[in-house]
Amino acid sequence: MVAAMTDTGFYDALIRAPLFSLAALIWVIALVRIAGVRSLSKMTAFDFVITLATGSLLAAAAGAATWTTFVQSLAAMTVLMAAQVGLTFARRIPLVRHMIENEPLLLMRDGAYVERALREGRVTHEDLRAKMREANLSGPEDVAFMILETTGDISILTHSDLGEKMTRGVRGIDR
């Protein structure tokens, strides 16, 4: 223990850990500010993976033993955020959007469950009843459309005379 206290590597680690942690945290905050709040808002699967990877890289940067490892972690974070921003713009291209995003999925129509879609979306009747309670609906008969959105949220539309714009691009709605 005494040998460890006199070891310069011990004191170096005591200084390096908070310095790297704080610098890496500031770097992530700066990247998120540059990339925009979308990087932390309702996420697609790709956004979720980027967020997880960024967290892992933040931990790696905070515990880096050398400046090289620290800078590599920051560089990797930068590349991931740049890829996320790039894909945000690329999503405007239908082919790219189709490759990286799910389509909204019709779970209920005119109060009737769409069983095939529930299985495909791994959503239960209880999930939908909870969503109806949350929306203060008295029952399935109040639902015109219930849709599993690309973010994993469930939307409820209660007017059967909705315009086509609100349901465009939803799998399972034939017009």
DRENVEX-72910 format. One line per field, with one value per residue: residue in one letter; z, y, x of N, C-alpha, C, O, CB in turn; residue number from 0. Coordinates in nm, 2 decimals, decimal comma. Glycine has a CB too. Layout:
aa: A/... $
n_pz: Z/... $
n_py: Y/... $
n_px: X/... $
ca_pz: Z/... $
ca_py: Y/... $
ca_px: X/... $
c_pz: Z/... $
c_py: Y/... $
c_px: X/... $
o_pz: Z/... $
o_py: Y/... $
o_px: X/... $
cb_pz: Z/... $
cb_py: Y/... $
cb_px: X/... $
i: NUM/... $
This chain:
aa: M/V/A/A/M/T/D/T/G/F/Y/D/A/L/I/R/A/P/L/F/S/L/A/A/L/I/W/V/I/A/L/V/R/I/A/G/V/R/S/L/S/K/M/T/A/F/D/F/V/I/T/L/A/T/G/S/L/L/A/A/A/A/G/A/A/T/W/T/T/F/V/Q/S/L/A/A/M/T/V/L/M/A/A/Q/V/G/L/T/F/A/R/R/I/P/L/V/R/H/M/I/E/N/E/P/L/L/L/M/R/D/G/A/Y/V/E/R/A/L/R/E/G/R/V/T/H/E/D/L/R/A/K/M/R/E/A/N/L/S/G/P/E/D/V/A/F/M/I/L/E/T/T/G/D/I/S/I/L/T/H/S/D/L/G/E/K/M/T/R/G/V/R/G/I/D/R $
n_pz: 0,00/0,08/-0,10/-0,33/-0,29/-0,31/-0,57/-0,88/-1,09/-0,96/-0,86/-1,10/-1,22/-1,04/-1,11/-1,38/-1,42/-1,33/-1,49/-1,76/-1,75/-1,71/-1,93/-2,14/-2,09/-2,14/-2,41/-2,52/-2,46/-2,61/-2,87/-2,88/-2,87/-3,12/-3,30/-3,25/-3,08/-3,16/-3,14/-2,88/-2,85/-2,94/-3,05/-3,33/-3,41/-3,50/-3,39/-3,12/-3,10/-3,16/-2,94/-2,72/-2,79/-2,78/-2,51/-2,41/-2,52/-2,39/-2,13/-2,18/-2,25/-2,01/-1,84/-1,96/-2,00/-2,13/-2,32/-2,59/-2,61/-2,49/-2,68/-2,90/-2,82/-2,81/-3,08/-3,20/-3,09/-3,21/-3,48/-3,48/-3,40/-3,62/-3,82/-3,74/-3,78/-4,05/-4,15/-4,07/-4,26/-4,49/-4,46/-4,59/-4,84/-4,99/-5,03/-4,85/-4,61/-4,60/-4,56/-4,31/-4,12/-3,95/-4,07/-3,98/-3,81/-3,84/-3,57/-3,46/-3,59/-3,63/-3,38/-3,37/-3,31/-3,49/-3,53/-3,66/-3,69/-3,43/-3,34/-3,50/-3,43/-3,17/-2,96/-2,70/-2,62/-2,37/-2,36/-2,55/-2,43/-2,20/-2,32/-2,43/-2,19/-2,09/-2,28/-2,21/-2,30/-2,34/-2,44/-2,69/-2,90/-2,94/-3,09/-3,39/-3,54/-3,43/-3,40/-3,43/-3,39/-3,57/-3,37/-3,16/-3,01/-2,94/-3,13/-3,11/-3,31/-3,32/-3,49/-3,74/-3,99/-4,08/-4,26/-4,54/-4,51/-4,25/-4,21/-4,41/-4,54/-4,34/-4,26/-4,34/-4,37/-4,61/-4,87 $
n_py: -0,12/0,13/0,15/0,18/0,43/0,60/0,56/0,72/0,67/0,62/0,87/1,00/0,87/0,95/1,21/1,21/1,06/1,22/1,44/1,34/1,23/1,46/1,61/1,44/1,42/1,69/1,70/1,52/1,65/1,88/1,76/1,66/1,90/2,01/1,81/1,81/1,80/1,57/1,35/1,26/1,24/1,10/0,79/0,61/0,27/0,28/0,53/0,46/0,26/0,42/0,60/0,42/0,32/0,56/0,62/0,40/0,46/0,70/0,61/0,46/0,67/0,81/0,63/0,60/0,50/0,62/0,92/0,87/0,67/0,80/1,01/0,86/0,75/0,99/1,07/0,85/0,89/1,13/1,05/0,87/1,04/1,21/1,04/0,98/1,23/1,26/1,04/1,14/1,33/1,17/1,01/1,13/1,03/0,80/0,52/0,49/0,56/0,35/0,13/0,18/0,24/0,14/0,08/0,25/0,06/-0,08/-0,15/-0,17/-0,14/0,05/-0,04/-0,31/-0,56/-0,61/-0,90/-1,03/-0,82/-0,74/-0,96/-0,95/-0,70/-0,75/-0,69/-0,67/-0,74/-0,63/-0,43/-0,25/-0,20/-0,07/0,16/0,27/0,33/0,53/0,72/0,80/0,67/0,50/0,25/-0,01/0,05/0,32/0,37/0,45/0,41/0,24/0,28/0,14/0,33/0,43/0,49/0,32/0,41/0,42/0,53/0,68/0,72/0,87/0,94/0,83/0,94/1,04/1,22/1,11/1,18/1,15/0,88/0,79/0,57/0,38/0,05/-0,19/-0,04/-0,01/0,18 $
n_px: 0,08/0,19/0,39/0,24/0,13/0,35/0,42/0,45/0,27/0,03/-0,05/-0,06/-0,28/-0,48/-0,50/-0,54/-0,79/-1,02/-0,97/-0,98/-1,24/-1,41/-1,34/-1,42/-1,69/-1,77/-1,70/-1,89/-2,13/-2,09/-2,09/-2,35/-2,49/-2,41/-2,50/-2,77/-3,09/-3,22/-3,06/-3,10/-3,37/-3,69/-3,61/-3,49/-3,40/-3,14/-3,05/-3,06/-2,86/-2,64/-2,64/-2,60/-2,34/-2,20/-2,22/-2,07/-1,82/-1,77/-1,73/-1,50/-1,33/-1,32/-1,19/-0,94/-0,60/-0,40/-0,31/-0,34/-0,54/-0,75/-0,79/-0,85/-1,10/-1,26/-1,24/-1,38/-1,63/-1,70/-1,71/-1,92/-2,14/-2,13/-2,20/-2,46/-2,58/-2,54/-2,70/-2,94/-2,99/-2,98/-3,20/-3,40/-3,40/-3,59/-3,51/-3,30/-3,42/-3,61/-3,43/-3,31/-3,51/-3,80/-4,14/-4,44/-4,69/-5,00/-5,20/-5,46/-5,79/-6,08/-6,17/-6,11/-5,87/-5,56/-5,44/-5,22/-5,04/-5,00/-4,86/-4,63/-4,53/-4,48/-4,65/-4,89/-5,24/-5,29/-5,10/-5,21/-5,46/-5,37/-5,26/-5,50/-5,63/-5,45/-5,50/-5,74/-5,97/-6,29/-6,31/-6,22/-6,39/-6,38/-6,16/-6,03/-5,79/-5,50/-5,16/-4,84/-4,56/-4,26/-4,07/-4,14/-4,34/-4,69/-4,96/-5,28/-5,56/-5,87/-6,08/-6,27/-6,30/-6,06/-5,82/-5,63/-5,36/-5,28/-5,25/-5,08/-4,84/-4,85/-4,82/-5,06/-5,28/-5,51/-5,61 $
ca_pz: 0,00/0,09/-0,23/-0,43/-0,26/-0,36/-0,71/-0,96/-1,17/-0,88/-0,86/-1,24/-1,24/-0,97/-1,18/-1,52/-1,42/-1,33/-1,61/-1,88/-1,73/-1,73/-2,07/-2,23/-2,07/-2,21/-2,55/-2,56/-2,46/-2,73/-2,99/-2,88/-2,91/-3,26/-3,37/-3,23/-2,98/-3,21/-3,09/-2,75/-2,85/-2,98/-3,13/-3,41/-3,36/-3,52/-3,29/-2,99/-3,10/-3,15/-2,80/-2,64/-2,83/-2,73/-2,36/-2,39/-2,55/-2,28/-2,02/-2,22/-2,24/-1,87/-1,78/-2,05/-1,93/-2,20/-2,40/-2,72/-2,59/-2,47/-2,81/-2,99/-2,78/-2,85/-3,22/-3,23/-3,06/-3,32/-3,61/-3,46/-3,41/-3,76/-3,90/-3,71/-3,85/-4,20/-4,17/-4,06/-4,39/-4,58/-4,44/-4,68/-4,96/-4,96/-5,02/-4,73/-4,50/-4,59/-4,51/-4,17/-4,03/-3,96/-4,11/-3,88/-3,82/-3,79/-3,46/-3,44/-3,69/-3,60/-3,26/-3,39/-3,31/-3,60/-3,46/-3,73/-3,66/-3,29/-3,33/-3,57/-3,34/-3,03/-2,87/-2,65/-2,60/-2,25/-2,40/-2,62/-2,33/-2,12/-2,40/-2,43/-2,06/-2,09/-2,37/-2,15/-2,39/-2,27/-2,49/-2,82/-3,00/-2,96/-3,16/-3,54/-3,58/-3,33/-3,48/-3,37/-3,47/-3,59/-3,25/-3,06/-2,94/-3,00/-3,15/-3,12/-3,38/-3,28/-3,58/-3,86/-4,11/-4,08/-4,39/-4,58/-4,47/-4,12/-4,21/-4,52/-4,51/-4,24/-4,31/-4,30/-4,41/-4,75/-4,91 $
ca_py: 0,00/0,24/0,15/0,23/0,57/0,67/0,54/0,83/0,62/0,63/1,01/1,03/0,82/1,03/1,34/1,18/1,01/1,33/1,53/1,27/1,22/1,59/1,65/1,35/1,47/1,82/1,67/1,46/1,76/1,96/1,69/1,65/2,03/2,02/1,71/1,85/1,72/1,44/1,24/1,22/1,24/0,97/0,73/0,49/0,16/0,33/0,63/0,39/0,20/0,53/0,64/0,32/0,32/0,69/0,60/0,31/0,54/0,80/0,54/0,43/0,79/0,84/0,54/0,58/0,50/0,71/1,02/0,81/0,60/0,91/1,08/0,76/0,75/1,11/1,06/0,75/0,96/1,23/0,98/0,82/1,15/1,26/0,94/1,00/1,35/1,22/0,96/1,22/1,39/1,06/0,96/1,20/0,95/0,69/0,39/0,49/0,55/0,21/0,04/0,20/0,27/0,06/0,15/0,24/-0,06/-0,07/-0,25/-0,18/-0,06/0,05/-0,11/-0,45/-0,58/-0,67/-1,00/-1,05/-0,70/-0,75/-1,06/-0,89/-0,59/-0,80/-0,60/-0,75/-0,68/-0,55/-0,31/-0,16/-0,15/0,04/0,28/0,33/0,40/0,65/0,82/0,83/0,62/0,41/0,11/-0,03/0,11/0,46/0,37/0,44/0,35/0,24/0,26/0,13/0,42/0,39/0,51/0,23/0,47/0,38/0,64/0,64/0,81/0,84/0,98/0,74/1,02/1,11/1,24/1,01/1,23/1,10/0,73/0,75/0,50/0,28/-0,09/-0,25/0,04/-0,01/0,29 $
ca_px: 0,00/0,28/0,46/0,15/0,12/0,47/0,43/0,40/0,16/-0,09/-0,09/-0,10/-0,41/-0,57/-0,52/-0,59/-0,92/-1,11/-0,95/-1,04/-1,39/-1,47/-1,31/-1,50/-1,83/-1,78/-1,70/-2,02/-2,23/-2,07/-2,13/-2,50/-2,54/-2,39/-2,58/-2,91/-3,16/-3,27/-2,98/-3,15/-3,52/-3,75/-3,50/-3,50/-3,30/-3,00/-3,02/-3,04/-2,73/-2,54/-2,65/-2,53/-2,20/-2,14/-2,20/-1,95/-1,70/-1,75/-1,67/-1,36/-1,24/-1,30/-1,09/-0,83/-0,48/-0,31/-0,37/-0,38/-0,66/-0,85/-0,82/-0,92/-1,24/-1,32/-1,26/-1,48/-1,76/-1,72/-1,75/-2,06/-2,23/-2,13/-2,28/-2,60/-2,63/-2,54/-2,81/-3,06/-3,02/-3,00/-3,34/-3,49/-3,40/-3,68/-3,44/-3,22/-3,52/-3,66/-3,33/-3,27/-3,62/-3,92/-4,26/-4,54/-4,76/-5,14/-5,23/-5,60/-5,86/-6,22/-6,19/-6,07/-5,72/-5,50/-5,36/-5,09/-4,96/-4,96/-4,75/-4,52/-4,47/-4,46/-4,74/-5,00/-5,37/-5,28/-5,03/-5,31/-5,56/-5,30/-5,25/-5,63/-5,66/-5,37/-5,56/-5,88/-6,08/-6,37/-6,29/-6,17/-6,48/-6,34/-6,04/-6,03/-5,66/-5,39/-5,05/-4,70/-4,48/-4,12/-4,00/-4,19/-4,46/-4,82/-5,05/-5,42/-5,64/-6,01/-6,18/-6,27/-6,30/-5,93/-5,76/-5,52/-5,23/-5,24/-5,22/-5,00/-4,71/-4,87/-4,84/-5,18/-5,39/-5,53/-5,70 $
c_pz: 0,00/-0,04/-0,34/-0,41/-0,31/-0,51/-0,79/-1,05/-1,09/-0,88/-1,00/-1,27/-1,16/-1,04/-1,32/-1,52/-1,42/-1,45/-1,73/-1,87/-1,77/-1,88/-2,17/-2,22/-2,15/-2,36/-2,60/-2,56/-2,58/-2,86/-3,00/-2,92/-3,06/-3,34/-3,35/-3,13/-3,03/-3,17/-2,96/-2,75/-2,89/-3,08/-3,22/-3,36/-3,38/-3,42/-3,15/-2,99/-3,09/-3,00/-2,71/-2,67/-2,77/-2,58/-2,33/-2,41/-2,45/-2,16/-2,05/-2,21/-2,09/-1,80/-1,86/-1,97/-2,00/-2,28/-2,54/-2,71/-2,57/-2,60/-2,90/-2,95/-2,82/-3,00/-3,26/-3,20/-3,17/-3,45/-3,59/-3,47/-3,55/-3,85/-3,87/-3,78/-4,00/-4,23/-4,16/-4,19/-4,50/-4,57/-4,53/-4,81/-4,92/-4,94/-4,89/-4,61/-4,49/-4,53/-4,36/-4,07/-4,05/-4,01/-3,99/-3,91/-3,76/-3,69/-3,44/-3,54/-3,65/-3,48/-3,26/-3,39/-3,44/-3,55/-3,53/-3,70/-3,52/-3,27/-3,39/-3,49/-3,20/-2,93/-2,83/-2,64/-2,48/-2,28/-2,46/-2,52/-2,24/-2,20/-2,42/-2,30/-2,05/-2,17/-2,32/-2,24/-2,31/-2,32/-2,63/-2,93/-3,02/-3,05/-3,31/-3,59/-3,46/-3,41/-3,40/-3,45/-3,48/-3,46/-3,14/-2,99/-3,01/-3,00/-3,16/-3,20/-3,36/-3,38/-3,71/-3,99/-4,13/-4,23/-4,42/-4,53/-4,34/-4,12/-4,33/-4,47/-4,39/-4,30/-4,25/-4,33/-4,56/-4,78/-5,05 $
c_py: 0,12/0,26/0,21/0,38/0,66/0,66/0,66/0,80/0,64/0,77/1,06/0,99/0,90/1,16/1,31/1,14/1,13/1,42/1,47/1,26/1,35/1,63/1,57/1,39/1,60/1,79/1,61/1,56/1,85/1,89/1,68/1,79/2,05/1,93/1,74/1,75/1,59/1,33/1,19/1,20/1,10/0,91/0,61/0,39/0,21/0,43/0,57/0,33/0,31/0,58/0,55/0,32/0,45/0,68/0,51/0,38/0,65/0,73/0,50/0,55/0,83/0,75/0,51/0,59/0,59/0,81/0,97/0,74/0,70/0,97/0,99/0,75/0,87/1,11/0,96/0,82/1,05/1,16/0,92/0,93/1,21/1,16/0,95/1,13/1,33/1,14/1,04/1,28/1,28/1,00/1,02/1,12/0,82/0,55/0,38/0,48/0,41/0,11/0,06/0,22/0,17/0,14/0,15/0,12/-0,05/-0,19/-0,27/-0,09/-0,07/-0,04/-0,26/-0,46/-0,65/-0,77/-1,02/-0,94/-0,70/-0,85/-1,01/-0,78/-0,63/-0,71/-0,69/-0,67/-0,59/-0,42/-0,20/-0,11/-0,05/0,17/0,35/0,40/0,53/0,76/0,86/0,78/0,51/0,27/0,11/0,04/0,25/0,48/0,36/0,36/0,35/0,20/0,25/0,22/0,37/0,40/0,41/0,28/0,41/0,50/0,60/0,76/0,78/0,88/0,90/0,81/1,10/1,12/1,14/1,05/1,17/0,95/0,69/0,68/0,40/0,15/-0,14/-0,17/0,05/0,09/0,28 $
c_px: 0,09/0,35/0,37/0,13/0,23/0,49/0,37/0,28/0,03/-0,14/-0,13/-0,24/-0,51/-0,60/-0,59/-0,74/-1,02/-1,10/-1,01/-1,19/-1,45/-1,45/-1,40/-1,65/-1,86/-1,79/-1,83/-2,13/-2,21/-2,12/-2,28/-2,55/-2,52/-2,48/-2,73/-2,97/-3,21/-3,19/-3,02/-3,30/-3,57/-3,66/-3,55/-3,40/-3,16/-2,96/-2,99/-2,90/-2,62/-2,53/-2,57/-2,38/-2,13/-2,12/-2,08/-1,82/-1,67/-1,69/-1,53/-1,27/-1,22/-1,20/-0,97/-0,70/-0,37/-0,38/-0,42/-0,51/-0,77/-0,89/-0,89/-1,07/-1,32/-1,34/-1,37/-1,62/-1,80/-1,77/-1,89/-2,16/-2,24/-2,21/-2,43/-2,66/-2,64/-2,67/-2,94/-3,10/-3,04/-3,13/-3,44/-3,50/-3,48/-3,61/-3,37/-3,31/-3,58/-3,56/-3,30/-3,39/-3,73/-4,04/-4,35/-4,63/-4,90/-5,17/-5,38/-5,67/-6,01/-6,25/-6,15/-5,92/-5,68/-5,40/-5,22/-4,99/-4,91/-4,85/-4,62/-4,45/-4,45/-4,53/-4,85/-5,13/-5,36/-5,20/-5,12/-5,41/-5,50/-5,29/-5,39/-5,67/-5,58/-5,43/-5,70/-5,99/-6,16/-6,36/-6,24/-6,26/-6,46/-6,22/-6,07/-5,91/-5,57/-5,27/-4,92/-4,61/-4,33/-4,03/-4,04/-4,31/-4,58/-4,91/-5,19/-5,49/-5,79/-6,12/-6,17/-6,26/-6,17/-5,89/-5,65/-5,38/-5,18/-5,20/-5,14/-4,87/-4,73/-4,90/-4,97/-5,30/-5,40/-5,64/-5,74 $
o_pz: -0,07/-0,09/-0,42/-0,51/-0,34/-0,57/-0,76/-1,08/-1,15/-0,90/-1,01/-1,33/-1,21/-1,02/-1,36/-1,60/-1,51/-1,51/-1,81/-1,97/-1,84/-1,94/-2,26/-2,31/-2,21/-2,43/-2,70/-2,65/-2,64/-2,95/-3,11/-2,99/-3,13/-3,44/-3,44/-3,10/-2,95/-3,15/-2,92/-2,64/-2,87/-3,19/-3,18/-3,27/-3,30/-3,37/-3,08/-2,89/-3,02/-2,96/-2,62/-2,57/-2,73/-2,52/-2,24/-2,34/-2,42/-2,10/-1,97/-2,16/-2,06/-1,71/-1,84/-1,88/-1,94/-2,30/-2,59/-2,80/-2,62/-2,63/-2,98/-3,04/-2,87/-3,05/-3,36/-3,28/-3,21/-3,51/-3,69/-3,53/-3,60/-3,93/-3,96/-3,83/-4,06/-4,33/-4,22/-4,23/-4,59/-4,67/-4,55/-4,89/-4,83/-4,85/-4,82/-4,52/-4,37/-4,46/-4,29/-3,95/-4,16/-4,00/-3,91/-4,03/-3,64/-3,73/-3,40/-3,57/-3,64/-3,48/-3,16/-3,46/-3,50/-3,53/-3,46/-3,67/-3,49/-3,19/-3,33/-3,48/-3,12/-2,83/-2,91/-2,65/-2,48/-2,22/-2,43/-2,52/-2,20/-2,14/-2,41/-2,30/-2,00/-2,14/-2,39/-2,25/-2,22/-2,25/-2,70/-3,03/-3,13/-3,09/-3,35/-3,66/-3,39/-3,47/-3,31/-3,57/-3,41/-3,45/-3,03/-2,91/-3,13/-2,90/-3,22/-3,16/-3,38/-3,35/-3,77/-4,09/-4,18/-4,31/-4,32/-4,51/-4,32/-4,03/-4,36/-4,38/-4,35/-4,38/-4,13/-4,32/-4,63/-4,72/-5,10 $
o_py: 0,22/0,37/0,29/0,46/0,77/0,73/0,70/0,88/0,67/0,80/1,14/1,06/0,92/1,22/1,38/1,18/1,13/1,47/1,54/1,28/1,35/1,68/1,63/1,40/1,61/1,86/1,65/1,57/1,88/1,95/1,69/1,80/2,11/1,97/1,70/1,64/1,50/1,22/1,08/1,17/1,00/0,97/0,53/0,42/0,19/0,43/0,61/0,34/0,29/0,61/0,59/0,32/0,44/0,72/0,54/0,37/0,67/0,79/0,51/0,54/0,87/0,80/0,42/0,68/0,63/0,80/1,01/0,76/0,68/0,99/1,03/0,74/0,86/1,16/0,99/0,80/1,06/1,21/0,93/0,91/1,24/1,21/0,94/1,12/1,37/1,16/1,00/1,29/1,30/0,94/0,97/1,14/0,75/0,48/0,28/0,40/0,36/0,02/-0,04/0,22/0,12/0,27/0,06/0,09/-0,01/-0,30/-0,38/0,02/-0,18/-0,11/-0,33/-0,39/-0,73/-0,74/-1,03/-0,97/-0,66/-0,82/-1,02/-0,77/-0,54/-0,67/-0,76/-0,55/-0,48/-0,32/-0,09/0,00/0,05/0,27/0,47/0,51/0,63/0,88/0,93/0,85/0,45/0,17/0,21/0,08/0,31/0,59/0,26/0,26/0,45/0,09/0,33/0,18/0,27/0,34/0,40/0,21/0,37/0,57/0,49/0,87/0,66/0,86/0,91/0,76/1,21/1,03/1,08/0,97/1,14/0,91/0,57/0,73/0,34/0,13/-0,13/-0,21/0,10/0,09/0,36 $
o_px: 0,06/0,38/0,41/0,11/0,22/0,57/0,26/0,20/-0,07/-0,26/-0,22/-0,32/-0,62/-0,71/-0,68/-0,81/-1,11/-1,19/-1,08/-1,26/-1,55/-1,55/-1,46/-1,72/-1,96/-1,86/-1,88/-2,21/-2,31/-2,18/-2,34/-2,65/-2,61/-2,54/-2,81/-2,92/-3,25/-3,24/-2,98/-3,36/-3,50/-3,62/-3,64/-3,32/-3,07/-2,85/-2,90/-2,83/-2,52/-2,42/-2,50/-2,30/-2,02/-2,02/-2,01/-1,72/-1,55/-1,59/-1,44/-1,16/-1,11/-1,12/-0,89/-0,68/-0,27/-0,50/-0,52/-0,60/-0,88/-1,01/-0,98/-1,16/-1,43/-1,45/-1,44/-1,71/-1,91/-1,86/-1,97/-2,27/-2,35/-2,29/-2,51/-2,77/-2,74/-2,73/-3,04/-3,21/-3,13/-3,18/-3,54/-3,59/-3,45/-3,64/-3,37/-3,29/-3,59/-3,60/-3,27/-3,37/-3,75/-4,03/-4,35/-4,65/-4,91/-5,16/-5,42/-5,62/-6,07/-6,35/-6,17/-5,85/-5,75/-5,28/-5,12/-4,88/-4,80/-4,75/-4,51/-4,33/-4,40/-4,47/-4,91/-5,13/-5,42/-5,24/-5,12/-5,45/-5,56/-5,31/-5,40/-5,73/-5,63/-5,42/-5,78/-6,09/-6,11/-6,39/-6,23/-6,22/-6,50/-6,19/-6,13/-5,92/-5,57/-5,27/-4,90/-4,58/-4,30/-3,93/-3,97/-4,37/-4,58/-4,93/-5,22/-5,48/-5,83/-6,23/-6,07/-6,23/-6,17/-5,92/-5,59/-5,30/-5,06/-5,13/-5,12/-4,81/-4,63/-4,99/-5,00/-5,42/-5,31/-5,74/-5,82 $
cb_pz: 0,12/0,21/-0,28/-0,41/-0,11/-0,29/-0,75/-1,04/-1,21/-0,74/-0,81/-1,34/-1,19/-0,83/-1,20/-1,58/-1,30/-1,20/-1,62/-1,89/-1,59/-1,64/-2,11/-2,19/-1,92/-2,17/-2,58/-2,46/-2,33/-2,75/-2,98/-2,75/-2,83/-3,30/-3,32/-3,36/-2,92/-3,37/-3,09/-2,65/-2,94/-3,05/-3,03/-3,57/-3,44/-3,67/-3,28/-2,97/-3,23/-3,24/-2,75/-2,67/-2,98/-2,76/-2,30/-2,48/-2,69/-2,24/-1,99/-2,36/-2,31/-1,79/-1,76/-2,16/-1,92/-2,30/-2,43/-2,77/-2,47/-2,37/-2,87/-2,98/-2,63/-2,81/-3,29/-3,15/-2,92/-3,35/-3,63/-3,32/-3,31/-3,82/-3,86/-3,56/-3,82/-4,24/-4,08/-3,95/-4,43/-4,56/-4,29/-4,71/-5,00/-5,06/-5,14/-4,72/-4,53/-4,74/-4,59/-4,16/-4,05/-3,82/-4,24/-3,88/-3,76/-3,91/-3,34/-3,30/-3,83/-3,72/-3,22/-3,52/-3,19/-3,70/-3,46/-3,88/-3,70/-3,20/-3,40/-3,71/-3,35/-3,00/-2,95/-2,51/-2,59/-2,14/-2,50/-2,73/-2,24/-2,08/-2,55/-2,47/-1,94/-2,14/-2,51/-2,11/-2,52/-2,28/-2,48/-2,86/-2,95/-2,82/-3,12/-3,61/-3,70/-3,21/-3,59/-3,36/-3,40/-3,70/-3,19/-2,97/-2,95/-2,92/-3,27/-2,98/-3,54/-3,15/-3,61/-3,86/-4,11/-4,00/-4,41/-4,73/-4,46/-4,02/-4,22/-4,60/-4,47/-4,14/-4,27/-4,15/-4,35/-4,81/-4,88 $
cb_py: 0,00/0,23/0,01/0,16/0,60/0,63/0,41/0,89/0,48/0,58/1,10/0,97/0,67/1,06/1,41/1,06/0,92/1,41/1,55/1,13/1,18/1,69/1,63/1,21/1,48/1,92/1,57/1,34/1,84/2,00/1,54/1,61/2,14/1,99/1,57/1,85/1,80/1,45/1,29/1,31/1,35/1,00/0,68/0,52/0,03/0,39/0,73/0,28/0,12/0,65/0,67/0,18/0,32/0,81/0,54/0,19/0,60/0,86/0,41/0,37/0,91/0,84/0,41/0,69/0,36/0,62/1,14/0,71/0,50/1,01/1,14/0,62/0,73/1,24/1,01/0,62/1,03/1,31/0,86/0,75/1,27/1,27/0,79/1,02/1,47/1,15/0,84/1,33/1,48/0,95/0,98/1,34/0,91/0,67/0,37/0,62/0,65/0,17/0,06/0,31/0,41/0,00/0,09/0,38/-0,18/-0,08/-0,21/-0,13/-0,10/0,01/-0,10/-0,51/-0,68/-0,56/-1,13/-1,06/-0,57/-0,79/-1,20/-0,83/-0,47/-0,81/-0,47/-0,81/-0,78/-0,64/-0,34/-0,23/-0,27/-0,01/0,25/0,22/0,30/0,61/0,77/0,98/0,55/0,45/0,03/-0,17/0,09/0,52/0,26/0,58/0,42/0,15/0,37/-0,02/0,56/0,47/0,65/0,20/0,62/0,26/0,73/0,62/0,81/0,90/1,14/0,64/1,11/1,03/1,38/0,99/1,38/1,12/0,66/0,88/0,60/0,33/-0,18/-0,28/0,19/-0,15/0,43 $
cb_px: -0,09/0,38/0,51/0,01/0,10/0,59/0,36/0,51/0,18/-0,06/0,03/0,00/-0,42/-0,51/-0,38/-0,51/-0,95/-1,10/-0,80/-0,97/-1,42/-1,41/-1,17/-1,48/-1,86/-1,67/-1,58/-2,06/-2,21/-1,92/-2,07/-2,55/-2,46/-2,24/-2,56/-2,98/-3,27/-3,27/-2,83/-3,10/-3,58/-3,89/-3,40/-3,47/-3,33/-2,99/-3,14/-3,15/-2,71/-2,58/-2,79/-2,59/-2,18/-2,23/-2,33/-1,97/-1,71/-1,89/-1,75/-1,36/-1,32/-1,43/-1,16/-0,83/-0,42/-0,22/-0,27/-0,27/-0,65/-0,79/-0,69/-0,86/-1,25/-1,24/-1,12/-1,46/-1,75/-1,59/-1,65/-2,07/-2,19/-1,99/-2,23/-2,62/-2,53/-2,42/-2,81/-3,04/-2,89/-2,89/-3,38/-3,44/-3,26/-3,79/-3,35/-3,13/-3,63/-3,70/-3,20/-3,18/-3,68/-3,96/-4,32/-4,63/-4,68/-5,24/-5,16/-5,64/-5,84/-6,30/-6,33/-6,13/-5,69/-5,43/-5,44/-5,12/-5,03/-5,09/-4,79/-4,56/-4,57/-4,31/-4,79/-4,96/-5,49/-5,21/-4,91/-5,37/-5,61/-5,16/-5,20/-5,74/-5,62/-5,23/-5,57/-5,89/-6,02/-6,52/-6,42/-6,16/-6,63/-6,31/-5,94/-6,04/-5,60/-5,43/-5,03/-4,66/-4,48/-4,06/-4,02/-4,08/-4,46/-4,89/-5,00/-5,49/-5,61/-6,03/-6,17/-6,38/-6,42/-5,82/-5,71/-5,52/-5,23/-5,35/-5,35/-4,96/-4,61/-4,98/-4,72/-5,18/-5,38/-5,57/-5,64 $
i: 0/1/2/3/4/5/6/7/8/9/10/11/12/13/14/15/16/17/18/19/20/21/22/23/24/25/26/27/28/29/30/31/32/33/34/35/36/37/38/39/40/41/42/43/44/45/46/47/48/49/50/51/52/53/54/55/56/57/58/59/60/61/62/63/64/65/66/67/68/69/70/71/72/73/74/75/76/77/78/79/80/81/82/83/84/85/86/87/88/89/90/91/92/93/94/95/96/97/98/99/100/101/102/103/104/105/106/107/108/109/110/111/112/113/114/115/116/117/118/119/120/121/122/123/124/125/126/127/128/129/130/131/132/133/134/135/136/137/138/139/140/141/142/143/144/145/146/147/148/149/150/151/152/153/154/155/156/157/158/159/160/161/162/163/164/165/166/167/168/169/170/171/172/173/174 $
